[in-house]
Amino acid sequence: MSIPRGSTRFVNRQSAGGLCRGAGGTPAPTHPRRGGTAQTKFNLMALVCITLLHAQSFDVASVKRSAADSQFSFSLAHGRISAHDVDVRDLIRAAYRILDFQISGAPNWLSSEAYDVEAGSDRPADAAKTRLMLRALLADRFRLKIRRESKGMAVLALRVSRGSKVKLTPADATGCDLDPTAVSRCGNLHGSPNSVITAEKVTMTQFATMLSAMFGQIVRDETGLTGVFDFKIDLVAAGLTPAPPSASSEMDGINVVMSGLRDQLGLKLEHARSTVEMLVIEHIERPSAN
């Protein structure tokens, strides 16, 4: 069993709570009266660390620069990642479930260079474990070191509109992972050429996350609604009109979505303040060879 380089630091910070600190350093001294007791404890701790490292790492991984004609694609689920023509910021956002503005300290090449990443594990892995595997890959192949900071800022709160009837159709949650951070076959949201947003088996937390990506601003789910839902938002009916891309047209689009939420779904977005986690990149390198 091979252990990826750089992963010990990752486990120390992310999941082992310091258990592995020192496991890779100087062997523990043997107690003068108890024989090998101290060494035995050290060996057992090292074995636990190795097991943890293996459990949260991909078994095989390939990282290389994308070809000039590569087409963008991205899939991260069930202990596997298949990504083509993606930049490193894409990978960091997926690994930590954050928006682009939550990343700071990034060198320019993180968004200007594209990579193909193929990695997988035969061990069962849910969404959270798969993201841990991607974090380990970033720490190993890109030597990523991050620091977390909290910052108070303006956010949007998704709430039930007072005095309105909620117009969401409850859906069958069979086969869905209702973990708010899960990436599953449920929670599908897509647009259409006629400007209709269709949601299928979406939790309100997932919907808030999708709105965050759409607006480039944190949206918190404060609806109190549980389960999964099907619904549609007709942006034309909400007042959308064709316009060239601009700051004003972007704001108009946000206002249209907010209008559609209120009139068509019985939901609303309100301004609020909250503490938002930020990721500061302390160190990162171009990936090591396969």
N, C-alpha and C positions, 0 to 999 in steps of 0.2 A: 504494500500500500504506500503510494507516494504522497507526500504532504506538500502542497504548493508553497513556494517561497512567499514570505510576507504575511502569511495568514495568521501566524501566532499573534502579531500585533493586533490584527483585526479581531480575533476572538477576545483578547484582553479587553478591548474597548467596547465591543458590541454585545457579547452574549455570555461570556464566561465569568463576568464579574471579578476579574483579576485572578481567577483560579490558576491560570497558566503562567502568571507572572513568575519569571525565574525558572520555569521548567526547562528552558533551553540553555541555561547558563551553567555555572560551575556546579558539579554534583554536590549534593548535600553531604556534610561530613558525617562519618560514622560515630555514633555515640560511644564514648570510651567504655561504658559499663553495659550498654544494652546491645552491643554488637552492631548488627546491620539495620536496626529499627528505623533510624533516620533515613538511611539510604533506601530502604524498602518503601517508606512513605513517599519519598521523592519519586521513585520509579512508578508507584501507583498513580501519583498525580500526573506525571508525564504521560502515562497510558491514557488517563482520562482526557487530557488535553488533545492527544493525537486522535482519539475517538471523536471528540467534539469537532476538531478541524475537518476530519474526513466527512462527518455527517453534514456539514454545511458547505462543502465544496463540490464543484462539478467533477465528475470522474475524468472527463476528457474535455479539452477546450482548444479552440483554434481562433486566433485573432490575427487579422491581416488587413492591409490597406485595401480599400475597395477599388475595383477596376473603374476606368473612366465611364464605361457604359452600364455600370451597376444600377439597378433599380431599388428604390427604398422599400424595405419590408421589415416588419418587427413582430416577433412572437416571443412571449415570455410566460411560460406556464408549465406546471407538472414536472419541475426539475430540469427544464430545458430552455435554452434560448437559441433562436435562429434570427439573426439580425443582419441586414445588408444595407450598405450605403447609409449607415448611421454615424452621427458624431458622438464624441464621448459625453457631451452634455446630455444627449438622449439616454445614454446608458446610466448616467448618474441619476437623472430624473426618475427613470424606471426603478432603479435599485432602492431609492429612498422615498419614492412616491411624493415628489415635490414638484413645484412649478419652477420655470426657468429663473424668475426673479429671486428665488430663494437660494440660488447658488452665487457665491462671491469668491473672488480671489482666483478665478479661472484664467489661464493663459489663452491667448487668441486661438491657438491651434485646436483647442477643444471643440470649437464650433466650425472650424474651417477644414478639418481633415475628416474624411469618411472612412469607416472600417466595416469589415464583415466579421461577425462573431458567431461561431457555432460551438455550443457546449451542451453537455448533458450528463445526466446521472441515471442509473438504473434503479436507484432507491426512490420510493414514493416520496413526493414532496408537494406540500400545499403551496399556496401563493406566497405566504410569509417566508417559508423555507427557501423557495426559489429565489426570492429577492435577496436573502442572506447569501445564497450561492453566487449571485451576481456581484454582491458587495465584495465577497472574497476574491472573485476574479479580478475586480478592479484594483483591489489591494495587492494582488499577486502580480498581475501582468502590467499594470499601469503605475504601481507603487503609490496608489492613492492614499493620502492621509487627510482626514477631515477633522474639523472642529465644529461642534454644534453651538449655536448661540440663539437666544430668544429675543424677539423684538416686538414691541407693541406697535400695531399698525391698524389702519382702517381695513375692514373686511365687509363682506356681504353676508347677511343671515337669511337663509331660505326658511320661510315660515308659512303657516296657513293664513290666508287672507281673512281677516275678521269679517264676519257676516256673510262669507261666501261659502258655497257648497263645494267640497273637494270633488273634482271631476277626474278621478283616477280609477282605472279598472283593476281591481285585485287580480293577480295572475297566480298560476300554479308554481310554487317554489321548488317542486320536486327536481332534484339534481342540481340545485343552485347552492353555491357557497355564500351564505349570508354574512360572512366576515366582511365588515365595511371596507377592508383593504384588499379583498380577494380579487384575483383575476380569474374569472370563470367563464363558462360558455353562456351564462346568463349576464344580464346587464348590458344589453346591446342597444346602442344609441346611434342612429345614422340619419343623414339628411337625404334629400331628393332634389332633382332638378326643379321641381315646382315649389321649392322652399318650404317643405313640410318636414319637421323633425319628428322622427318616430322612435319611441322607446319601448323596448320589450323586456319584461322581467327585470326591471330596474328598481333597486332600493333607493330611498331618498338620499342616503349617504352617497351612493354611487352617482346619483343625479347631481348632487352638490359638487362632487369631484369633477364631473363632466362640465358643469357650468364654470368651475374654477379655470379649467383649461380653455374654455371658450372665451372667458373675459380676461384671462391673465391676472386674476385676482382671487384671493382665497374666498370661497363660499362655504359657510358652515351650515350643516343641516340642523335646523331647530324646529322641524315640523312636528316631531313626535310621532310620525307615521311609521309603522313597522310593516315588514313583508315586502313583496315585490309587486310592481305595477306595470301595466301597459298604458300608454297614452301618446297623444300626438299634439304638436304645436304647429299651427298653420301661420307662418310668419307673414305671408301676404295679407291674410285676414287681420293680422295684428298691426298692419300698417307698413310693412316692408316695401320700399321702392328701390329699383335699381339705381346704383350710384357708383361712380369711380371710387376705388379705395382711397380713404383719407382719414384723418383723425376725426373729423366731424361725422363721416359716414359710419365709422366704427362705433362712435357714441350713439348714433341713431340706431344701429343694429342692436346694441345693448338695450336701449330703451324699448325697441320692438319686442325683444325676448321678454323683458320685464312685463310689458303689456300683455303678451300672450300667456305668461304664467298666471297673471291675475284674472284675465277674462275667460281663458279657456281651461285652466286647471284649478282655479281657486287657490293659487299660491301667490306668494309675493317675495320680493327681495328687498331687504331694508339694510341701511347702513348701520354698522356696528364697529366696535373695536375689540381686538383680541390679541393674544400673544401668539406670534407665528414663529415657528422654528426656521432658522437659517443655517445653511451649510457653508462653512468657510473652508476652502481648499488650501491646506497648508503645504502640500507637496503632491506633484503628479509628474509622471514621465511618459514619453511615448512608449508603447508596449514593447515588452521583450519578445524575442523570437519564439516561434512555436517549438 
